[in-house]
Amino acid sequence: MPHTATCRPHVATATGRREPAGYFASFYLPAIGGAEARRWRSRRPSARRPRRRAVTTGLDGAQLGFAAGTLEIRGLGADSHGVLPPSCRWDPRTACFRCPAAAYADVVRALMRHDIAYDDEARKYGVLADGLQVRRDPRPFQTEALDAWRQANARGLVVLPTGAGKTYVALLAIDAMRRDTLVVAPTLDLVAQWYDVLKAGFRREVGVLGGGEHIVKPITVGTYDSAYIHMEHLGASFGMVVFDECHHLPGDAFSLAAQSCLAPYRLGLTATPERADGRHEALTQLVGPIAYRRDIDELAGDYLADYHVERILVELTEDERASYAEARGIYRDFVTGQGIRMSSPDGWTQFIIRSSISAEGRRAMAAYQRQRSLAFAAPSKLAYVDHLLHRHRNDRVLLFTERNNAAYEMS
């Protein structure tokens, strides 16, 4: 793709229309390819809103713009690295500094700290005229969570156990910030639940991204997949973003969506922030640090039902054990032979990529899935679950599973 030094570079399309170049993928992710690269193709920008000017007294000025998931900072020379956050890099193609859109708040604070006036053409979000319309008295720990999050510059995670009311904390946070808000959830079922809660709580129409819908409103809810697809042109449209079940966020695609979102106010909700692959460390950059945490032991009895944990170990049958060992051996031989360290941040990504380009790799992926299926939903384990269900046939029972297919088998 030819590069120019104009204010807003474009590329020609097959129809003759000139479209803005997709800089995020080419500037920050030079190795991206295939389907992911196609998702980050150029898109036509939305109409700009009137300029906003910061009240500062600096002699030099800067101009902020949003371009395909990145923030452009113009008006500063290439030697101004000491002024801007480390995430900002000089882009010689466009003669401006560029950084992920998520660095917007850091950039604004840096400009104000150095007394540099700036024209803000990046943010496209507005202020919510009306706040929460249906309220109830929050529980003490919900108030504590909101206060802690606000004290963390309205950026960070609220970690509460399932059933403790994380959703209501998010409603209170949206009400407190009063900015156009995007709520992101991992599944369509959760999107539907959020839609109902937001519509009832704020008594206004709510936009939806995902499941065949593309309706953008000042308050919008969508899936992580839809956020990944559309954030490069919607990333400046929201001043606040709520990541539900945010432990899903550190994956390659979803983290890219978070970086492409300009929203200065960020709230992550989860009961289990830690990930086995260690990628939860990235949540600090993508959302913010853990602002507030209460574990289930702290809330049981007063706000959650008392519980007792009993761990039952189910031995695999001889045939299951042999199948598991065979499948795991195939998977491990491939990983070792390819020099992949699954404990590293990009281990899983490397395994996916390399397993897709050879028959040996596809066999290793099938073996990996087979050994996981045996570990989490072996016939002997399902048989014991059936025994437990019969034993508690007169009780209300709630089953959680690691994988969907196990849930279907148990049902």
N, C-alpha and C positions, 0 to 999 in steps of 0.2 A: 504494500500500500504506500503510495507516495506521501511524503510528509511536507507540510508547508509551515510557514511562520506567521500565518494570518491569525486573526483574533479567534475565529471559530472554524477550524478546518473541516472540510467535507469530502466525501467521496461520491462519485457518480454511481447511480444504480442502473439496472437494466431498463428502467422506464424513463431514464433521463433526469429524474428528480435527484437533487443533491441532498444527501443525508449526512449528519454528523458522524465522524469516525468513532468507533467503539474503543475508547482509550484505555478503559480499565483493564481489559483483557490483554491488550498489546503492550501497555506500559508496565503494569504490575505483574502480569502473569504471562510472560513470554512463552512458557512451556505448555500453555493450555491448548487443547486441540479437540478435534472431533465434535461430538454433540455439545460439549460445554462451550467450545468456541462459537458454534453456531448460535447458541442461546445468547451470547454476548455480542451479537451483530449490531450494526448501527440501527438506531431508531430515531424517528423525527422528534425533536424536543417540543414540549408544550410551550404555549405562549408565556412570555415573561410577565411577572407582576411588576408594579412600579418599584423603582429603586428605593432601598432603605439606606440611610446614611447614619453611621455611628457618630455619636457626639464625642469626638476626641479633638485634640488640638495639634496633632503632629504636622510637620511641614510636608511630608511625603504622603501620598495616598495609595491605596490598594483597591483592587476590584476583585470581588469574589463571585465565582460562577460555578454552576453545577453542570457537569458534562459526563453522561454515561456512567454514573456511579462514582465519579471522582470530583474533587473540589479543585478548581483552578484559582490560583492567586496571581493576579497580574499587577503590574505597576511597581514591582520590586525587582531589583537587579539580581543577576545570578549569584552575586556575592553576599546575598542577604540570608544565608543559611542560619546564622546565629539568631535571627529574629523569629523564625518559624519553628514549629515542633519538628522533632527528628523524622517524623513520617513524611514530611514534605520534601520532595525531590525536584530539582530543576529539570524541566522537560524541554530539551533543545528543539524539538519538533514544533512546539508552539510558543517558545520563548516565554514560558511562565512556570511558576512552581505548581506542582500537582501532588495531591495526596488522596487517600481514600476519603470518601464523603464523611465517614464516621468521625474524622478528625476535625470536623467543622467547629465544634465548641472549643477545642484546644487552639485552633487557629485564631478564632475571634478573641479569646483571652490573651493570646500572645500579641496580637496587634494592639489591643487596648493597653497591655502592659508596657509596650514600647511607644505608646502615644502616637500611633499611626492611624489616621483617618481611613475609612474604607467604605466603598459602595457595596452593599450586600445584594447582589442579584442571584445569589445561590438559593436561599430559602424561599420556598413557595407555599409554605404552610401558613395557616391563619390561626386565629384565637377562637376558641369555642365560646359563643355568647352565653350559653346556658350550661350550668354544671349538672351535677347529679340531681335528679328530680325525685327519686324514691330512695329514702335513707332509712337506716336503722342504727341503733347504737353499736358501734364496733366493739369487739372484745378488746380487753386491755392489750393483749399482745399484737392485735392488728393495728392499734394506734401506735404502739411502740415501733412496729415494722415500718409504718408510713413515716414517722418522725426520723427514724434512722436512715431511711432511704433519702429523704429530703436533705438531711445533714451531710449525706455523701454526694452532694451536688446533683441529686435526682438521677443518679446513675449507679446501678448495682443490682445485686440479687437479693431476693427475699426467699429464704429457705424455710418452708413449713411443711409438716406432714400432710398426707392426703386427708381431706376432710376438715382441715383447720381454717379454711376460708381465704385461700390465696386470691381467689377471684375478686372477693370484695375488697381486699387490699388494693388490687389493680384499679377497681372502680374509684376508690378514694384517691388514688394517685392521679388518675386522669382528671378527676374533679379538681384536685389541687393545682395541677399544671395548666389546665384549660387550653391545651394546644391540640390541633388536629392530630388524631392518634390512629396508629395502625397496630392491631393486635394480631400476632402470628401464632398459630397453633399447628401441631404436627398432623392432625387427622381431620377429615371432613366432619366427623361426629363432634369433635371438640369445637370446630368452627361453628357448627349449628348451635351448640350450647352457648358459646360466646355471643353469637348473634342475638339469641333470645335475651340473655342477661343484659347486654348493652342497650338493646332497644327498649326493654322494660325500665332499666335504670335511668337512662337519659331521655326517654320519651322522644326519640327522634329516629329518622330512617338511618339504617346502618348499611354501609357498603360491604360487598362480599367479593373476595378474590379466590377462585378455586371452584372445583366441581362444575365447570362450564360457565361460571358467573364471572363477570368483570365489571363490577359496579363500584366506583370509587366515591366515597362520601367523606366528610370531615372526620367521622369515626368509621373505620373500616376494619374488617376482620378477614384474614386469609390464611392459607396453608403455607408451610415453609417452602414447599415446591413452588407455589405461585409467587412468593416473595423473591425467590431465586430468579424466576423467569422475568419478573416485571420491575425489579428494584432499580435497574439502571435508568429507567425513565420516571419512576414514581418515588425515587429515593429522597427527593427534595420536598415532597408534598406533605410530609408529616413531621411535626415537632416533637412527637413522643412515639415511642415504639415499645410494645409489651411483648416479650417473648415468653409464651407459655411453654412449660416443659422444656426450659432452655438448655437442659443437658443435651438436647439434640443439636444445638447450634454449632458446636465446634467442628462438625463435618466440613469437608472442603467446599461443597456447593453452598450450604447454608451459611457458613461463615463469610463467604463472599457476598451474600445478600446483606448480611449485617454490616459489613464494611462499606457497602454501597449506599447505605441509608444515612442521611444527613442528621436525623433527629438528635438534638442535644440531650433530650431526656430519655433514659432507657431503663426499663424495669424487666428483670428476668425472674421468672417464677419456677420453682422446682421443689420437689421433696428430696431429690437425690442428685446433687450437682456433680458428684465425683463420677468419673468414667474409668473403666478398666484400662483404656488406652492412654490415659494421662492427659488427654486433650482438654480436660476441664480447666486447665491452666489458662487456656485461650479466652475463657469467659471474662476474665478481668479486662482484657483489651476490647472485646466485642460488646460487652454490656457494662461491666464495672465490677468492683470487688463485692464480696458478700457483705451486704449492708446490715442484714439481720438474719438470725438463725435461731429456731427453736426446734428441738428434736421431739419425737413422739413421746419419749419418756417424760419430758417436761410438761406435756399437755394432757397426758392420759389421766383419767379420773375426774379432772375438773372440766375439761373441754372436749376430750375424746374418750371413747369407751376404754375401760381397763382391758388389758389383753395379756395373754400368756403365750410365749413362743416355745414351741416344741419342735425340735429338729429330728426328722425321721430319715435315716439313710436306707435306701433301697438298693440292694445288690443287683447288678445285672446278671442275667442268666449266662450260662457258658457260651451260647451262640451269640448273644448280644455283645458280650465282652470280646469275643473273637472278631465280630464285625466292626466294633469300635476300634480295636487295635489296628485292624487292617486299614480302615479309612483314615485314621489319624496318622498312620505311617506314611501313606501316600501323600497326604497334605504336608506333613513335616519334611519329608524328603524333598519336595518341590521348593518349599520355603527356604530350606537350608541351601539347596543347590543354587538358588537364585540370589543368595546373600541377603535375604530380606529379614530384618529384625522387627518382628511383630510388636515389640514393646516400644518401638520408636514412634514419634508422632505421625509419620507418613507410612508406617508399616502396612496398615490395612489398605491404604490407597495403592501402594506398590503391588500388593498381592492381587488386588482387583485388576489392575492394568496388565500385569504380566500373565495372569491366568487366562486372560481373554485373547491372547495372541498365538496360542499354540494348543495342540491337542493334549499335550501333557499338562498344560496349565488348566485347561477346562476339566480334565480328569481330577486334578488336585482340588479345584473349586467344588466339584461334585462330592469328592471325598470329605472336604471340610463341612459341607452342609449335612452330609450323612452322619458324621461323628457328632455334630451338634444336635441333630435330631435324636440320636440315641441317648445323648447325655441329658437332654431336657424333656424328652417325651418317649422314653423307651417303653415298650409294651409292659414290662414288669412294673414300671412306675405307674402307668395308667391303671393297671390292675389294682394297685394299692389305693389309688385315688378312688376307684370304684368301691373298694371296701370301706373307705372313710365316708363316702357319700351315703352308703347303705347304713352305716353305723349312726350317722347324724341325719337320717332321713326325715326326722320330725323337726329339725332345726333349720333356721335360715342360714344358707351357706353362700359365701362369696369366694370365687376361685380367681387367682391371678396366675397367668402363665408367661413364660418368656417369649413365646412365639404364637402367632395367630393359629397355625395349623394344630398346635396342641390344644388350644381353646376349642377349636371345631371338633377335634376328636373327643374331648371330654364332654362336649355338649350332646 
